[in-house]
Amino acid sequence: MYRLGIDLGGTNIALGLVDETRNVILKDSMPTCLPQSPEMLAGRIGEFAMKTLEKAGISSDEIEAGGIGIPGTVDPESGVVEYANNLGMIHVPFLKMLQEYFPFPMFGSNDAKAAAWGEYLAGAGRGASSMVMETLGTGIGGAMIVEGKMIDGFQYGAGEIGHMVIRRNGKTCTCGRRGCLEAYASAAALSASGRQAAKKNPGSLLAVKCGGRPERVDGKMVFEAAGEGDEAAERVLSGFIGYLAEGTANLINILQPEVFCIGGGLSGAGEALLAPLREAVKPLIYSREAEKTTRIVCASLGNDAGILGAALYQRGVK
């Protein structure tokens, strides 16, 4: 028997079929095409998924259940998306809409929690007793797993780690607060700081890499220029790592997970991100003198994490 996993993003919708050995054996994707009504979105997802399975010669009788990771607060019991600002959903019974298109049970969860569950079961957190996952993208998402159990919160909104304040009265965040981690340490924040640096330093390597057009600077360019010794990029990266370290240390001090997993687009930087982050975090954690401390690692499953986690999240499989 298989399980279907769907990762609903603001730009793309990815789906995959997961077998009993936790391997993603079939994948496909399509544009999300926002904005659109929840009813229309549910219909497009349902029709796309069933056509994909049909093309692959997979019968619905071979599928035990399916799951979808949604960028917002999801009540998995009622199937209601309580709040998903990028999708324009507030108190929408999206899972009921979606279920109309599937002949097998469909479940829902937050997309960051789904990705974390996938990494915990089959990726960077495999075999660990506890794990915190932090996803560095346009925003900062997160999830916390302790002793094999996802910390959901009483209304399923736990894990919004990007909205802890690390600088009182700091930059305004998209959530309405000021000084959030997301405003300083997301991929979008790194890109914004890089653009400012390129504009102020037209003779820098960072400015050269963007072709003299600061608006083209992204996080990858910052890492590349810093790796080649560009002082402007190094200053940007140092500030970014400092803020990220504050948030990371806060979470380690509160939860002391065995593994702290970093996902999202910036995790592709690998040791260029991890090495300075570990160094910055070390003096900030309360248990720094302990024989064993939290391992800070990058996610290892890539886009498969969201698919695999969505497919298996309802099971609570360990």
Secondary structure by P-SEA (a helix, b strand, c coil): cbbbbbbbcccbbbbbbbcccccccccccccccccccaaaaaaaaaaaaaaaaaaacccccccccbbbbcccccccccccccccccccccccaaaaaaacccccbbbbccaaaaaaaaaaccccccccccbbbbbbcccccbbbbcccccccccccccccccccccccccccccccccccccccccaaaaaaaaaaaaaaccccaaaaaaccccccccaaaaaaaaaaccaaaaaaaaaaaaaaaaaaaaaaaacccccccccccccccccccaaaaaaaaccccccccccccbbbbccccccaaaaaaaaccccccc
